[in-house]
């Protein structure tokens, strides 16, 4: 038993070291002149390297390394987001204020309801529609996995939903900085942060896109995004209640459902509170932020390593059609809210 456990840990370590190697490479590439000219952060370089790996060398490496890659895309991402709190203070949160909360509430509720309606219209499996809608509305794959624990669908349905939110979130991570820098959106950095945080799928995508634009955009976007992440808790409670009453599912109503609460979001707030007291010297805070950037680069690289073309081919077109329609809503609806509602509330 001990030998087996040791082998499993060794295999996981191999996967983690592989992602770390890609991340070091991303940092090195990020220092080149042409990458700096494009304002690409190591995180964006990392996800690009991960996607190249996923569609080339992935099948030539041991499957036992996969848990290590998954560890980077989940656990290390959570740690990276927690430590990201050292970049922010509660004074920053107060500056974002009411517009962010209202924007996020409308986006989350609107996306889930719109996703359920479109799922019925397109005659998509209800579990896939709900998983995709919640992933688009709240926090990407993390929300999909949270809802998975509440409704317990077949594994392939969860995989399809994760694939859709990852691909559209990845597209946004590259698209948003381009739209912002070319002036298509006519947003201030604060507005762009609000728009990015309230409409991008994954926390990692928000961090990557925000850092590719500016520190102001990134800080605002992460705060807005974390408000969305925290909305996962009431959403899961409502879904669990509906499942328990047999609403919208074909499964028995007498089964207990597990609720996955995003504790990392609460720890993120704890770190912000600690940082708001300015107890650490600036050089130590800078060192923590550099280490945090590396952790987030590892998470982004691992996320890219899970983005293979074959996964999308096996899923069929309807879940991606649903995700694309939700994506249009996020871009268009989020733009209207940020452009016209937020200024009224400020």
C-alpha positions in Angstrom: 0.0 0.0 0.0 2.8 2.4 0.9 4.7 1.6 -2.3 1.5 2.2 -4.4 0.9 5.5 -2.6 4.5 6.6 -3.1 4.3 5.8 -6.8 1.1 7.8 -7.1 2.7 10.8 -5.4 5.8 10.5 -7.7 3.6 10.4 -10.8 1.7 13.5 -9.6 4.9 15.2 -8.9 6.0 14.5 -12.5 2.9 16.3 -13.8 3.4 19.3 -11.5 7.1 19.6 -12.5 6.1 19.4 -16.2 3.7 22.4 -15.7 6.4 24.2 -13.6 8.8 23.7 -16.5 6.3 25.2 -19.0 5.7 28.1 -16.6 9.4 28.9 -16.3 9.5 28.9 -20.1 6.5 31.2 -20.1 8.3 33.6 -17.8 11.4 33.5 -20.0 9.4 34.1 -23.2 7.5 36.8 -21.5 10.7 38.8 -21.1 11.4 38.8 -24.8 11.0 42.1 -26.7 8.2 41.0 -29.1 6.1 39.6 -26.3 6.4 42.7 -24.2 5.5 44.8 -27.3 2.3 42.8 -27.5 1.7 43.3 -23.7 1.3 39.6 -23.2 1.7 38.4 -19.6 3.4 35.1 -18.6 0.0 33.7 -17.9 -1.2 34.2 -21.4 2.1 32.7 -22.7 1.6 29.8 -20.3 -1.9 28.9 -21.5 -0.7 29.1 -25.1 2.2 26.6 -24.3 -0.3 24.4 -22.5 -2.6 24.3 -25.5 0.3 23.5 -27.8 1.2 20.6 -25.4 -2.4 19.4 -25.3 -2.6 19.1 -29.0 0.8 17.6 -29.7 2.8 15.8 -27.0 0.0 15.0 -24.5 -0.6 11.5 -25.9 3.1 10.6 -25.7 3.4 11.2 -22.0 2.2 8.8 -19.2 -1.4 9.2 -18.1 -0.2 8.9 -14.6 1.0 12.5 -14.9 -2.5 13.8 -15.5 -3.4 14.1 -11.8 -0.4 16.5 -11.3 -1.7 18.7 -14.2 -5.2 18.7 -12.7 -3.6 19.6 -9.3 -2.1 22.7 -10.9 -5.4 23.7 -12.6 -7.4 23.4 -9.4 -5.4 23.5 -6.2 -2.6 25.8 -7.3 -5.1 28.1 -9.0 -7.0 28.4 -5.7 -3.7 29.2 -3.8 -2.8 31.7 -6.5 -6.2 33.5 -6.1 -5.9 33.5 -2.3 -2.4 35.1 -2.5 -3.8 37.5 -5.1 -5.4 39.3 -2.2 -2.0 40.8 -1.4 -2.4 43.0 -4.4 -5.7 44.4 -3.1 -7.3 46.2 -0.1 -10.8 46.6 1.1 -10.4 50.3 0.2 -10.3 49.0 -3.4 -13.5 46.9 -2.8 -15.3 50.0 -1.6 -14.3 51.9 -4.8 -15.9 49.1 -6.9 -19.0 49.2 -4.8 -22.7 48.9 -5.7 -22.3 48.8 -9.6 -20.3 45.6 -9.4 -22.8 43.8 -7.1 -25.7 44.8 -9.3 -23.9 44.0 -12.5 -22.9 40.6 -11.2 -26.3 39.7 -9.9 -28.0 40.5 -13.3 -25.3 38.7 -15.2 -25.5 35.5 -13.0 -29.3 35.3 -12.8 -29.8 36.3 -16.5 -27.2 33.8 -17.8 -28.6 30.9 -15.8 -32.2 31.6 -16.8 -31.3 32.3 -20.4 -29.2 29.1 -20.5 -32.1 27.0 -19.2 -34.5 28.5 -21.7 -32.1 28.0 -24.6 -31.4 24.5 -23.5 -35.1 23.6 -23.7 -35.4 25.5 -27.1 -32.5 23.5 -28.5 -33.6 20.3 -26.9 -30.3 19.8 -25.1 -30.0 17.5 -22.1 -31.1 19.5 -19.1 -28.1 18.6 -17.0 -25.7 19.8 -19.8 -27.7 23.0 -20.2 -27.7 23.8 -16.5 -24.0 23.0 -16.1 -23.1 25.1 -19.1 -25.3 28.0 -18.0 -23.8 28.0 -14.4 -20.3 27.7 -15.7 -20.8 30.7 -18.0 -22.6 32.7 -15.3 -20.4 32.2 -12.3 -16.8 30.9 -12.5 -16.3 28.5 -15.3 -15.1 25.0 -14.6 -15.2 25.6 -10.8 -18.9 26.3 -11.0 -19.5 23.4 -13.3 -17.9 21.1 -10.8 -19.8 22.7 -8.0 -23.1 22.1 -9.7 -22.0 18.6 -10.6 -21.9 17.8 -6.9 -25.4 19.1 -6.5 -27.1 17.3 -9.5 -24.7 14.4 -10.1 -24.9 14.0 -13.8 -23.1 11.4 -15.9 -19.4 12.3 -16.1 -19.3 13.0 -19.8 -21.9 15.7 -19.4 -19.7 17.5 -16.9 -16.7 17.2 -19.3 -18.7 18.7 -22.2 -19.8 21.7 -20.0 -16.2 22.3 -18.8 -14.9 22.1 -22.4 -17.4 24.8 -23.5 -16.7 27.3 -20.8 -12.9 26.8 -21.1 -12.8 27.4 -24.8 -15.0 30.6 -24.7 -13.2 31.9 -21.6 -9.9 31.4 -23.4 -11.1 33.2 -26.5 -12.2 36.1 -24.3 -8.9 36.2 -22.5 -7.2 37.1 -25.8 -10.1 39.1 -27.3 -10.8 41.5 -24.4 -7.3 43.0 -24.3 -7.4 43.6 -28.1 -10.8 45.2 -28.0 -9.7 47.4 -25.0 -6.4 48.5 -26.6 -8.0 49.2 -30.0 -10.7 51.4 -28.4 -13.6 49.3 -29.6 -15.4 49.4 -26.2 -14.7 53.0 -25.2 -14.3 52.0 -21.6 -12.1 53.6 -18.9 -9.8 51.1 -17.1 -12.2 50.9 -14.2 -15.1 50.2 -16.5 -13.1 47.6 -18.4 -12.3 45.9 -15.1 -16.0 45.8 -14.3 -16.8 44.5 -17.7 -14.1 41.9 -17.6 -14.8 40.6 -14.1 -18.6 40.4 -14.7 -18.5 38.6 -18.1 -15.4 36.3 -18.3 -15.8 32.7 -17.4 -12.8 31.4 -15.4 -11.1 33.3 -12.5 -7.8 32.4 -14.2 -9.1 34.0 -17.5 -10.0 37.2 -15.6 -6.6 37.4 -14.0 -4.9 36.7 -17.4 -6.9 39.2 -19.4 -6.8 41.9 -16.6 -3.0 41.6 -16.4 -2.7 41.9 -20.1 -4.4 45.3 -20.0 -3.3 47.1 -16.8 -3.0 46.8 -13.1 -6.1 49.0 -12.6 -8.2 46.8 -14.9 -6.8 43.6 -13.3 -7.5 44.7 -9.7 -11.0 45.8 -10.5 -11.8 42.7 -12.6 -10.6 40.3 -9.9 -12.7 41.9 -7.2 -15.8 41.9 -9.5 -15.1 38.3 -10.4 -14.7 37.2 -6.8 -18.2 38.7 -6.1 -19.5 36.4 -8.8 -17.6 33.4 -7.4 -19.3 34.0 -4.0 -22.7 33.9 -5.8 -22.0 30.2 -6.4 -23.1 29.5 -2.8 -26.7 30.8 -3.1 -26.9 29.3 -6.6 -25.9 25.9 -5.3 -28.4 26.2 -2.5 -31.2 27.0 -4.9 -30.2 24.2 -7.3 -29.9 21.7 -4.4 -33.4 22.7 -3.2 -34.8 22.3 -6.7 -33.2 18.9 -7.1 -34.5 17.9 -3.7 -38.0 18.8 -4.9 -37.5 17.1 -8.2 -37.7 20.3 -10.1 -36.0 20.3 -13.5 -34.3 16.8 -13.2 -35.2 13.2 -13.8 -33.5 11.9 -10.6 -35.1 10.8 -7.4 -35.9 13.6 -4.9 -34.9 11.7 -1.8 -31.1 11.7 -2.4 -28.8 13.9 -0.3 -26.7 16.4 -2.4 -23.3 17.6 -1.6 -22.7 21.3 -1.8 -19.2 22.5 -2.7 -18.6 25.9 -1.2 -15.7 27.9 -2.7 -13.7 28.4 0.5 -10.8 29.9 -1.5 -13.0 32.9 -2.1 -13.4 33.5 1.6 -9.7 33.1 2.2 -9.1 35.6 -0.6 -11.1 38.1 1.4 -9.2 37.2 4.6 -5.9 38.0 2.8 -7.3 41.3 1.5 -8.3 42.2 5.0 -4.8 41.4 6.3 -3.3 43.4 3.4 -5.6 46.3 4.1 -3.8 46.8 7.4 -0.4 47.3 5.6 1.5 45.2 8.1 4.0 43.7 5.7 7.0 45.7 4.1 6.5 46.5 0.5 9.5 44.4 -0.7 8.0 41.3 1.0 4.6 42.0 -0.6 6.3 42.4 -4.0 8.0 39.0 -3.5 4.7 37.4 -2.7 3.1 38.9 -5.8 5.9 37.6 -8.0 5.5 34.1 -6.5 1.8 34.5 -7.0 2.2 35.4 -10.6 4.2 32.2 -11.1 1.5 30.1 -9.4 -1.2 31.6 -11.6 1.0 31.0 -14.7 1.1 27.3 -13.6 -2.6 27.2 -13.3 -3.1 28.8 -16.7 -0.6 26.4 -18.3 -2.5 23.5 -16.8 -5.8 24.9 -18.0 -4.4 25.1 -21.5 -3.1 21.5 -21.2 -6.7 20.4 -20.8 -7.8 22.1 -23.9 -7.5 19.5 -26.7 -9.3 19.6 -30.0 -10.5 16.0 -29.7 -12.7 16.9 -26.6 -14.6 19.4 -28.7 -15.2 17.0 -31.6 -16.7 14.3 -29.3 -19.1 16.8 -27.7 -21.2 17.5 -30.8 -22.4 21.0 -31.8 -25.4 21.7 -29.6 -23.6 22.3 -26.3 -21.2 24.6 -28.1 -24.1 26.4 -29.8 -25.7 27.0 -26.4 -22.3 28.2 -25.0 -21.9 30.5 -28.0 -25.3 32.0 -27.5 -24.6 32.6 -23.8 -21.3 34.1 -24.8 -23.0 36.6 -27.0 -25.3 37.5 -24.1 -22.3 38.0 -21.8 -20.5 40.2 -24.3 -23.6 42.2 -25.3 -25.5 42.2 -22.1 -22.4 42.9 -20.1 -21.5 45.8 -22.4 -24.9 47.4 -22.0 -24.8 47.0 -18.2 -21.3 48.5 -17.9 -22.0 51.2 -20.4 -25.3 52.5 -19.3 -26.4 51.0 -15.9 -23.1 51.2 -13.9 -22.6 55.0 -14.5 -26.1 55.7 -13.1 -25.3 53.7 -9.9 -21.9 55.3 -9.4 
